[in-house]
Amino acid sequence: MEEKNIGKNTSSGAEKVEAIARGANEAEKKIARTEKQAVRASKKAEKKAAEAKKRAEKAAKKAEKQAEKIVRSEMTAADAAGEERRIAEREKREKLALKAQRREAEEKAREEKMKQREEDRKQREKEREKKQREKRREHAPGFGGWLAATIALGTACLALTTVVTVGSMRMNDMLAGETDDYRSALYEMASVSEQMEDNLEKLSVSDGADEQRRLLTEVLVDSALMEGILERFPVDQATATDISAFLNRTNSYARTLLNRLAGGGALASSERAALQYLHTVNSGLYRELSQLSSQMTDAELRAFLDGEEGTVSDSFGKMGKGTQVKPADGSDAPFAQEGNVGKNRLTDLEEISSSRAEELLGEYFSSSRVRDVKYTGDAVNGEAACYNFTFVQQDGAEAFAQITKRGGKLVFFRSYAPCADKNFDLAACDALAREFLGKLGMDGMEAVWTSEAGNAAEIAYVCLHDGARVYSDMVRVSVCEGKGCVTGMDASSYLMNHTAARIFEAGMSEAAAREKLSSELEVISCHRAIVPLNGAEVSAYEFECRSGEGKYIVYLDALTGAEVQVYCVREGEQGRFLR
């Protein structure tokens, strides 16, 4: 009689297992259908975002045409000068409104895309958790069936073995599910990094504003996604900070450039160089992620999740160190990337021809006797339309220069001659740079940032107005310490922004502002400054500070005392640079 009952219980257990298996298959099919639906929903959201952007652009163009029509209809012959001034003001207001409308539409499209991607990620996470619950339920009834059979047999030894075996099976499945989740997250992070690498590479050669906006939007979204995925990994604090800092810099810079493009600006050569730097760093990050995700074993991943050192932790450590690589142009001065503020002063100057620009080029470099001058086309440096030229200097060095179409100003210059040895110190290089700037009509400048990279001195100059350093009017000069000659210059900020109509507005004294600094900082020096920030100028107190062995530059709003900007000063083989 007991044998019949045992057979019956065993048969019942097998039927339950088969039913559970069928249920699991159905659950997997349902999960697959849900994932397909999520993909379709994502594509649909992206399509809607693109359509919304097109509608916004179309509405902006229509509004611009209507504004032009209104301006033309209101033109009268009487009081032409006053009317022209009023029209100019009206056009400026209308353009600002249109720019704001474009920015709003683009920001909304970006937010919708980021929101959809985050919803997709949460959906995938939810489905993975659901799958894990199904697996756990699959083994729970089986354990009950086995336990019933074991109790019926009445064998204590067999019961103990079965309990341990089934418990081990459940634990192994749970651990396997966890490692699968982390492996999936690693694949996802590598995929997003690869996409960001492609977009950054395309940005280095793209000239179309619409395409640049699209690529920068993708970079903005991808960097945010990567940081979200990184938070799920139990990496050490230092590594997480390094990688997150890089992703934050990338996100912030993409947003800055998007604002620049939305305001009608263009990417300057220095900004393209910065994008190339971000691409280089991200390429290393992607290579390490790709190699880790393809070669990592479950045992290595399990050890990493348990907090043990090994292949996975070492790989994440390499990623963190790789993101610490500084840009090639490591001697950037404070606010060097802010660009134009307010009106572009070059627009008030008369436009010249390329032949006249070539004549001016010879005048600017008369001392070096330029030859083989070639006009190579037009370009835009910041918001300055330029003529491009290549030429050969007296010493045989090839060089590149840009002359502004309006005013014929030398806005950019770079010599490609090697700079060996060191025959001139920093003070001598400063004198050579000032002499060069004086010939260009840029007198009375103050050096605010100096750095030596190899045998080249990098010096940033700004104008002084009522004792305040005007960082909007910046000129950056490179001097070869071997030959004692200027080998490079970028005056785009100075030419676009320079004006005497500036006021340093202070709502508090220097002493009161000093009190608002962190108690951890020791002030070395303080200067009044007018700094560019988000397309406007802010009066600020500039504090050079130290804390322990660290050096910092802190800018506090002269009206409110709020922090405007904080820089960390770093020293390296390629000179000083800011973080």
C-alpha positions as CSV (number, residue, x, y, z in Angstrom):
1,M,0.0,0.0,0.0
2,E,2.8,2.4,0.9
3,E,4.5,1.7,-2.5
4,K,1.4,2.7,-4.4
5,N,1.2,6.0,-2.5
6,I,4.8,6.7,-3.2
7,G,4.3,6.1,-6.9
8,K,1.3,8.3,-6.9
9,N,3.1,11.2,-5.2
10,T,6.1,10.8,-7.6
11,S,3.7,10.9,-10.6
12,S,2.0,14.0,-9.2
13,G,5.4,15.8,-8.8
14,A,6.4,15.1,-12.4
15,E,3.1,16.5,-13.7
16,K,3.7,19.7,-11.6
17,V,7.2,20.1,-13.0
18,E,5.8,19.7,-16.6
19,A,3.2,22.3,-15.9
20,I,5.7,24.7,-14.5
21,A,8.0,24.2,-17.6
22,R,5.0,25.0,-19.8
23,G,4.3,28.1,-17.8
24,A,8.0,29.2,-17.9
25,N,7.9,28.8,-21.7
26,E,4.8,30.9,-22.0
27,A,6.4,33.5,-19.7
28,E,9.5,33.7,-21.9
29,K,7.3,34.2,-25.0
30,K,5.4,36.9,-23.2
31,I,8.7,38.6,-22.2
32,A,9.9,38.5,-25.8
33,R,6.7,40.1,-27.0
34,T,7.0,42.8,-24.3
35,E,10.5,43.5,-25.4
36,K,9.4,43.9,-29.0
37,Q,6.7,46.2,-28.0
38,A,9.2,48.3,-26.0
39,V,11.4,48.5,-29.1
40,R,8.5,49.6,-31.2
41,A,7.5,52.2,-28.6
42,S,11.1,53.5,-28.5
43,K,11.2,54.0,-32.3
44,K,7.8,55.6,-32.2
45,A,8.9,58.1,-29.5
46,E,12.1,58.9,-31.5
47,K,10.0,59.5,-34.6
48,K,7.6,61.8,-32.7
49,A,10.6,63.7,-31.3
50,A,12.0,64.2,-34.9
51,E,8.6,65.3,-36.1
52,A,8.3,67.8,-33.2
53,K,11.7,69.2,-34.1
54,K,10.7,69.6,-37.7
55,R,7.5,71.3,-36.8
56,A,9.3,73.7,-34.5
57,E,11.9,74.6,-37.2
58,K,9.1,75.1,-39.7
59,A,7.2,77.4,-37.3
60,A,10.4,79.3,-36.5
61,K,11.0,79.9,-40.3
62,K,7.4,81.0,-40.7
63,A,7.7,83.4,-37.8
64,E,10.9,84.8,-39.2
65,K,9.3,85.4,-42.6
66,Q,6.3,87.1,-40.9
67,A,8.7,89.2,-38.9
68,E,10.5,90.3,-42.0
69,K,7.2,91.1,-43.7
70,I,6.1,93.3,-40.8
71,V,9.5,95.1,-40.8
72,R,9.2,95.9,-44.5
73,S,5.6,97.1,-44.2
74,E,6.5,99.5,-41.4
75,M,9.4,101.1,-43.2
76,T,8.8,104.8,-44.0
77,A,11.0,107.4,-45.7
78,A,10.6,109.9,-42.8
79,D,13.1,109.8,-39.9
80,A,15.2,107.1,-41.6
81,A,17.9,107.1,-39.1
82,G,15.6,106.7,-36.1
83,E,13.4,104.2,-37.9
84,E,16.5,102.1,-38.8
85,R,17.5,102.0,-35.2
86,R,14.0,101.0,-34.1
87,I,13.9,98.3,-36.8
88,A,17.3,97.0,-35.7
89,E,16.1,96.7,-32.1
90,R,12.9,95.0,-33.2
91,E,14.8,92.5,-35.3
92,K,17.1,91.8,-32.4
93,R,14.1,91.1,-30.2
94,E,12.5,88.9,-32.8
95,K,15.7,87.0,-33.4
96,L,16.2,86.4,-29.7
97,A,12.6,85.1,-29.5
98,L,13.2,82.8,-32.5
99,K,16.4,81.5,-30.9
100,A,14.6,80.9,-27.6
101,Q,11.9,79.0,-29.5
102,R,14.4,76.8,-31.3
103,R,16.3,76.1,-28.1
104,E,13.0,75.2,-26.3
105,A,12.0,72.8,-29.1
106,E,15.4,71.2,-29.2
107,E,15.6,70.9,-25.4
108,K,12.1,69.3,-25.4
109,A,13.2,66.8,-28.1
110,R,16.3,65.9,-26.1
111,E,14.3,65.5,-22.9
112,E,11.7,63.3,-24.7
113,K,14.4,61.1,-26.1
114,M,16.2,60.8,-22.8
115,K,12.9,60.0,-21.0
116,Q,12.1,57.3,-23.6
117,R,15.5,55.7,-23.2
118,E,15.2,55.7,-19.5
119,E,11.7,54.1,-19.7
120,D,13.1,51.4,-22.0
121,R,15.9,50.7,-19.6
122,K,13.5,50.4,-16.7
123,Q,11.3,48.2,-18.8
124,R,14.2,45.9,-19.5
125,E,15.1,45.8,-15.9
126,K,11.6,45.0,-14.9
127,E,11.4,42.1,-17.4
128,R,14.7,40.7,-16.1
129,E,13.4,40.8,-12.5
130,K,10.2,39.1,-13.7
131,K,12.1,36.4,-15.4
132,Q,14.1,35.8,-12.2
133,R,10.9,35.5,-10.2
134,E,9.6,32.9,-12.7
135,K,12.8,30.9,-12.3
136,R,12.5,31.0,-8.5
137,R,8.8,29.9,-8.7
138,E,9.8,27.1,-11.0
139,H,12.0,25.5,-8.4
140,A,9.8,26.1,-5.3
141,P,7.1,23.5,-6.1
142,G,9.7,21.0,-7.3
143,F,11.3,21.2,-3.9
144,G,7.9,20.5,-2.3
145,G,7.4,17.4,-4.5
146,W,10.8,16.1,-3.8
147,L,10.3,16.7,-0.1
148,A,7.0,14.8,-0.1
149,A,8.6,11.8,-1.7
150,T,11.5,11.9,0.6
151,I,9.3,12.0,3.7
152,A,7.3,9.1,2.3
153,L,10.4,7.1,1.9
154,G,11.4,7.9,5.5
155,T,15.1,7.9,4.8
156,A,16.8,10.6,6.8
157,C,20.0,10.5,4.8
158,L,18.2,10.9,1.5
159,A,16.1,13.7,2.8
160,L,19.2,15.6,3.9
161,T,20.9,15.1,0.5
162,T,17.8,16.2,-1.3
163,V,17.4,19.4,0.7
164,V,21.0,20.4,0.2
165,T,20.9,19.6,-3.5
166,V,17.7,21.6,-4.2
167,G,18.8,24.5,-2.0
168,S,22.0,24.6,-3.9
169,M,20.1,24.6,-7.2
170,R,18.0,27.5,-6.1
171,M,21.1,29.5,-4.9
172,N,23.0,28.7,-8.1
173,D,20.1,29.9,-10.3
174,M,19.8,33.1,-8.3
175,L,23.5,33.8,-8.6
176,A,23.4,33.0,-12.3
177,G,20.6,35.4,-12.7
178,E,22.5,38.1,-10.9
179,T,25.6,37.6,-13.0
180,D,23.5,37.6,-16.2
181,D,22.0,41.0,-15.2
182,Y,25.5,42.5,-14.7
183,R,26.8,41.0,-17.9
184,S,23.8,42.5,-19.7
185,A,24.5,45.9,-18.2
186,L,28.1,45.7,-19.3
187,Y,27.1,44.9,-22.8
188,E,24.7,47.8,-22.7
189,M,27.4,50.2,-21.5
190,A,29.8,49.0,-24.2
191,S,27.2,49.5,-26.8
192,V,26.4,53.1,-25.6
193,S,30.1,53.9,-25.5
194,E,30.5,52.7,-29.1
195,Q,27.7,54.9,-30.2
196,M,29.2,57.9,-28.4
197,E,32.5,57.2,-30.1
198,D,31.0,57.2,-33.5
199,N,29.2,60.5,-32.9
200,L,32.3,62.2,-31.4
201,E,34.3,61.1,-34.4
202,K,31.7,62.4,-36.8
203,L,31.6,65.8,-35.0
204,S,35.3,66.2,-35.7
205,V,34.6,66.5,-39.4
206,S,31.0,67.7,-39.6
207,D,30.4,71.3,-40.8
208,G,26.6,71.4,-40.9
209,A,24.9,73.0,-37.9
210,D,21.9,70.7,-38.1
211,E,24.0,67.6,-38.2
212,Q,26.2,68.9,-35.4
213,R,23.1,69.5,-33.2
214,R,21.9,66.0,-33.8
215,L,25.3,64.4,-33.0
216,L,25.7,66.6,-29.9
217,T,22.2,65.6,-28.7
218,E,23.2,61.9,-29.1
219,V,26.4,62.5,-27.1
220,L,24.4,64.3,-24.4
221,V,22.0,61.4,-24.1
222,D,24.6,58.7,-24.3
223,S,26.9,60.2,-21.6
224,A,23.9,60.4,-19.2
225,L,22.9,56.8,-20.0
226,M,26.5,55.5,-19.4
227,E,26.6,57.3,-16.0
228,G,23.3,55.6,-15.0
229,I,24.6,52.2,-16.0
230,L,27.9,52.8,-14.1
231,E,26.0,53.4,-10.9
232,R,24.8,49.8,-11.0
233,F,28.4,48.4,-10.7
234,P,30.1,48.0,-7.3
235,V,33.3,49.7,-8.4
236,D,35.6,51.5,-5.9
237,Q,34.9,55.1,-5.1
238,A,38.0,56.5,-6.9
239,T,37.3,54.6,-10.1
240,A,33.6,55.6,-10.1
241,T,34.6,59.3,-9.5
242,D,37.1,59.3,-12.4
243,I,34.7,57.8,-14.9
244,S,31.8,59.8,-13.8
245,A,33.9,63.0,-14.0
246,F,34.7,62.3,-17.6
247,L,31.0,61.5,-18.5
248,N,29.9,64.7,-16.7
249,R,32.5,66.8,-18.6
250,T,31.3,65.2,-21.8
251,N,27.7,65.9,-21.0
252,S,28.3,69.4,-19.9
253,Y,30.5,70.3,-23.0
254,A,27.9,68.8,-25.3
255,R,25.2,71.0,-23.7
256,T,27.5,74.1,-23.9
257,L,28.1,73.5,-27.6
258,L,24.4,72.9,-28.3
259,N,23.6,76.3,-26.7
260,R,26.2,77.9,-28.9
261,L,24.7,76.4,-32.0
262,A,21.2,77.2,-30.9
263,G,22.4,80.9,-30.6
264,G,23.5,80.9,-34.2
265,G,27.2,80.3,-33.4
266,A,29.6,77.8,-35.0
267,L,32.2,75.4,-33.6
268,A,35.7,76.9,-33.4
269,S,38.9,75.0,-34.0
270,S,39.6,74.9,-30.3
271,E,36.2,73.3,-29.7
272,R,36.8,70.7,-32.4
273,A,40.1,69.9,-30.7
274,A,38.3,69.5,-27.4
275,L,35.8,67.1,-29.1
276,Q,38.7,65.1,-30.5
277,Y,40.1,64.8,-27.0
278,L,36.8,63.5,-25.7
279,H,36.7,61.0,-28.6
280,T,40.2,59.8,-27.7
281,V,39.4,59.2,-24.1
282,N,36.1,57.5,-24.9
283,S,37.8,55.3,-27.5
284,G,40.0,53.9,-24.7
285,L,37.0,53.4,-22.5
286,Y,35.1,51.6,-25.2
287,R,38.0,49.3,-26.0
288,E,38.3,48.3,-22.4
289,L,34.5,47.7,-22.1
290,S,34.4,45.7,-25.3
291,Q,37.3,43.5,-24.3
292,L,36.0,42.9,-20.8
293,S,32.5,42.0,-21.9
294,S,33.8,39.5,-24.4
295,Q,36.5,37.8,-22.3
296,M,35.1,38.0,-18.8
297,T,34.1,34.6,-17.3
298,D,31.2,34.1,-14.9
299,A,33.7,33.2,-12.1
300,E,35.6,36.4,-12.6
301,L,32.4,38.5,-12.6
302,R,31.2,36.6,-9.5
303,A,34.4,37.4,-7.7
304,F,34.1,41.1,-8.6
305,L,30.5,41.2,-7.3
306,D,31.7,39.6,-4.1
307,G,34.2,42.5,-3.6
308,E,37.3,40.5,-4.6
309,E,40.2,41.9,-6.6
310,G,40.8,40.4,-10.0
311,T,40.4,40.7,-13.8
312,V,37.2,42.8,-13.6
313,S,38.2,45.2,-10.9
314,D,41.6,45.7,-12.7
315,S,39.8,46.4,-15.9
316,F,37.6,49.0,-14.3
317,G,40.7,50.5,-12.7
318,K,42.2,50.9,-16.2
319,M,39.1,52.7,-17.4
320,G,39.2,55.1,-14.5
321,K,42.9,55.9,-15.1
322,G,42.2,56.3,-18.9
323,T,39.7,59.0,-18.3
324,Q,42.3,61.1,-16.4
325,V,44.2,61.8,-19.7
326,K,44.2,65.5,-20.1
327,P,43.6,67.4,-23.4
328,A,46.6,68.0,-25.7
329,D,45.9,71.7,-25.1
330,G,46.4,71.4,-21.4
331,S,47.3,75.0,-20.7
332,D,43.8,76.3,-21.2
333,A,43.3,79.6,-19.4
334,P,40.2,80.3,-17.3
335,F,37.1,80.9,-19.4
336,A,39.0,80.2,-22.6
337,Q,36.1,78.2,-24.1
338,E,33.3,80.6,-23.4
339,G,33.4,82.4,-26.8
340,N,31.3,85.4,-27.8
341,V,29.3,87.5,-25.3
342,G,26.6,89.9,-26.5
343,K,27.2,91.6,-29.9
344,N,29.9,90.4,-32.3
345,R,32.0,93.5,-32.6
346,L,33.4,92.4,-36.0
347,T,30.0,93.0,-37.6
348,D,30.6,96.8,-37.3
349,L,33.7,96.6,-39.6
350,E,33.8,96.8,-43.3
351,E,34.0,93.6,-45.3
352,I,37.2,93.0,-47.4
353,S,38.1,90.8,-50.3
354,S,40.3,87.7,-50.1
355,S,43.0,89.6,-52.2
356,R,43.0,92.4,-49.6
357,A,43.2,89.8,-46.8
358,E,46.3,88.3,-48.5
359,E,47.9,91.8,-48.6
360,L,47.2,92.3,-44.9
361,L,48.7,88.9,-44.1
362,G,52.0,90.0,-45.6
363,E,51.9,93.1,-43.5
364,Y,51.2,91.2,-40.3
365,F,54.2,88.9,-40.9
366,S,56.6,91.3,-42.7
367,S,59.4,90.5,-40.3
368,S,59.3,86.8,-41.2
369,R,59.1,87.5,-45.0
370,V,56.3,85.1,-45.9
371,R,56.3,83.4,-49.2
372,D,54.2,80.9,-51.2
373,V,51.0,82.4,-49.8
374,K,47.9,80.4,-50.8
375,Y,44.2,81.2,-50.3
376,T,42.6,77.9,-49.3
377,G,38.9,79.0,-48.8
378,D,36.6,80.4,-46.2
379,A,35.8,79.2,-42.6
380,V,34.2,80.3,-39.4
381,N,36.2,80.7,-36.2
382,G,33.7,81.0,-33.3
383,E,31.4,83.6,-34.9
384,A,34.1,85.2,-37.0
385,A,33.9,84.6,-40.8
386,C,37.4,84.2,-42.1
387,Y,39.7,83.7,-45.1
388,N,42.1,80.8,-44.8
389,F,45.7,81.0,-45.9
390,T,48.8,78.8,-45.9
391,F,52.3,80.2,-46.3
392,V,56.0,79.5,-45.7
393,Q,58.0,81.6,-43.3
394,Q,61.6,82.7,-43.7
395,D,63.0,79.7,-41.8
396,G,61.1,77.3,-44.1
397,A,58.4,76.6,-41.6
398,E,54.9,76.0,-43.0
399,A,52.1,78.0,-41.3
400,F,48.3,78.5,-41.3
401,A,46.5,81.8,-40.7
402,Q,42.9,83.2,-40.7
403,I,42.0,86.8,-41.6
404,T,38.6,88.0,-40.7
405,K,36.3,89.0,-43.6
406,R,35.2,92.0,-41.7
407,G,38.0,94.4,-40.8
408,G,40.8,92.1,-42.1
409,K,42.1,91.2,-38.6
410,L,44.5,88.3,-37.9
411,V,42.3,86.1,-35.8
412,F,44.3,82.8,-35.8
413,F,47.8,81.8,-36.6
414,R,49.9,78.6,-36.2
415,S,53.4,77.7,-37.3
416,Y,54.3,74.0,-37.7
417,A,58.0,74.4,-37.2
418,P,59.6,72.1,-34.5
419,C,60.7,73.8,-31.4
420,A,63.9,72.3,-30.0
421,D,66.1,73.4,-27.1
422,K,65.4,76.2,-24.6
423,N,67.2,79.5,-25.1
424,F,64.6,81.9,-23.9
425,D,63.0,82.0,-20.4
426,L,59.3,82.7,-19.7
427,A,60.0,86.4,-19.1
428,A,61.7,86.8,-22.5
429,C,58.8,84.9,-24.2
430,D,56.3,87.3,-22.5
431,A,58.2,90.3,-24.0
432,L,58.2,88.7,-27.5
433,A,54.5,88.0,-27.3
434,R,53.7,91.5,-26.1
435,E,55.7,93.0,-29.0
436,F,53.8,90.8,-31.5
437,L,50.4,91.8,-30.0
438,G,51.5,95.5,-30.1
439,K,52.0,95.3,-33.8
440,L,48.5,94.1,-34.1
441,G,47.1,97.0,-32.1
442,M,46.6,95.0,-28.9
443,D,48.4,97.1,-26.3
444,G,48.1,97.2,-22.5
445,M,47.3,93.5,-22.1
446,E,47.9,91.6,-18.8
447,A,49.2,88.0,-18.7
448,V,46.8,86.0,-16.6
449,W,47.9,82.4,-17.4
450,T,51.3,81.0,-18.3
451,S,52.4,77.5,-19.0
452,E,55.4,75.8,-20.4
453,A,54.9,72.6,-22.6
454,G,58.1,71.2,-23.7
455,N,60.1,74.0,-25.2
456,A,57.0,76.2,-25.9
457,A,55.5,78.9,-23.7
458,E,51.7,79.3,-23.7
459,I,50.5,82.7,-22.4
460,A,47.0,84.0,-22.2
461,Y,46.4,87.8,-22.1
462,V,43.3,89.9,-21.2
463,C,42.5,93.5,-21.3
464,L,42.2,95.7,-18.2
465,H,39.2,97.9,-17.6
466,D,39.1,100.1,-14.5
467,G,41.6,97.7,-12.9
468,A,39.4,94.6,-13.7
469,R,40.7,91.7,-15.8
470,V,38.3,91.3,-18.7
471,Y,38.4,87.6,-19.5
472,S,36.0,88.1,-22.5
473,D,38.9,89.9,-24.3
474,M,41.3,87.1,-24.3
475,V,44.3,86.5,-26.6
476,R,46.3,83.3,-26.4
477,V,49.9,83.3,-27.7
478,S,52.5,80.5,-28.2
479,V,56.2,81.3,-28.2
480,C,59.1,79.0,-29.2
481,E,61.6,79.0,-26.4
482,G,64.3,77.8,-28.7
483,K,64.0,80.3,-31.6
484,G,62.5,83.1,-29.6
485,C,59.6,83.7,-32.0
486,V,55.8,83.6,-31.8
487,T,54.5,80.4,-33.3
488,G,50.8,80.7,-32.6
489,M,47.9,83.0,-31.6
490,D,44.2,82.9,-31.1
491,A,42.4,86.2,-30.8
492,S,38.9,85.2,-31.6
493,S,37.5,86.1,-28.2
494,Y,39.2,89.5,-28.2
495,L,38.1,90.5,-31.7
496,M,34.5,89.5,-31.1
497,N,34.1,91.0,-27.6
498,H,36.5,93.9,-27.2
499,T,34.8,97.2,-26.2
500,A,35.5,100.0,-23.7
501,A,31.8,100.0,-22.6
502,R,32.2,97.9,-19.5
503,I,31.4,98.5,-15.9
504,F,32.6,96.5,-12.9
505,E,29.6,96.2,-10.7
506,A,30.2,95.3,-7.0
507,G,27.6,94.7,-4.4
508,M,30.1,93.8,-1.8
509,S,33.7,94.5,-0.9
510,E,36.6,92.1,-1.6
511,A,36.8,91.5,2.2
512,A,33.1,90.5,2.4
513,A,33.5,88.2,-0.6
514,R,36.6,86.6,0.9
515,E,34.5,85.7,4.0
516,K,32.3,83.5,1.7
517,L,35.2,81.3,0.6
518,S,35.6,77.8,2.2
519,S,37.5,77.8,5.4
520,E,39.7,75.1,3.8
521,L,41.1,77.7,1.3
522,E,44.1,80.0,1.9
523,V,44.0,83.0,-0.3
524,I,47.2,83.8,-2.2
525,S,46.0,86.7,-4.3
526,C,42.8,88.5,-5.4
527,H,41.8,90.4,-8.5
528,R,38.7,92.1,-9.8
529,A,37.5,90.4,-13.0
530,I,34.8,90.6,-15.6
531,V,34.2,87.0,-16.9
532,P,32.1,85.5,-19.7
533,L,29.4,83.1,-18.6
534,N,26.6,81.6,-20.7
535,G,26.7,84.4,-23.3
536,A,26.8,87.2,-20.8
537,E,29.4,89.0,-18.6
538,V,29.6,88.8,-14.8
539,S,31.6,91.0,-12.4
540,A,33.5,88.7,-10.1
541,Y,36.3,88.5,-7.6
542,E,39.1,86.2,-8.7
543,F,40.8,84.4,-5.8
544,E,43.9,82.3,-6.3
545,C,44.0,79.9,-3.4
546,R,45.7,76.8,-1.9
547,S,44.5,74.0,0.3
548,G,47.3,71.7,1.4
549,E,49.2,70.9,-1.7
550,G,46.3,71.7,-4.0
551,K,46.0,75.0,-5.9
552,Y,42.6,76.5,-7.0
553,I,41.1,79.6,-8.7
554,V,37.7,80.6,-7.4
555,Y,35.4,83.2,-8.9
556,L,32.7,84.8,-6.7
557,D,30.0,87.0,-8.1
558,A,30.8,90.6,-7.0
559,L,27.1,91.4,-6.5
560,T,25.9,88.3,-4.6
561,G,29.0,86.5,-3.5
562,A,27.8,83.3,-5.2
563,E,30.3,80.9,-6.7
564,V,30.6,81.6,-10.5
565,Q,33.4,79.1,-11.3
566,V,35.9,76.9,-9.5
567,Y,39.1,75.6,-11.2
568,C,41.7,73.1,-10.0
569,V,45.2,73.9,-11.1
570,R,47.2,70.9,-12.2
571,E,50.9,70.5,-13.1
572,G,52.0,67.9,-15.6
573,E,54.7,67.1,-18.2
574,Q,52.8,69.2,-20.8
575,G,52.6,72.3,-18.5
576,R,49.8,73.6,-16.3
577,F,46.2,72.9,-17.0
578,L,42.8,73.4,-15.4
579,R,40.2,71.0,-14.3
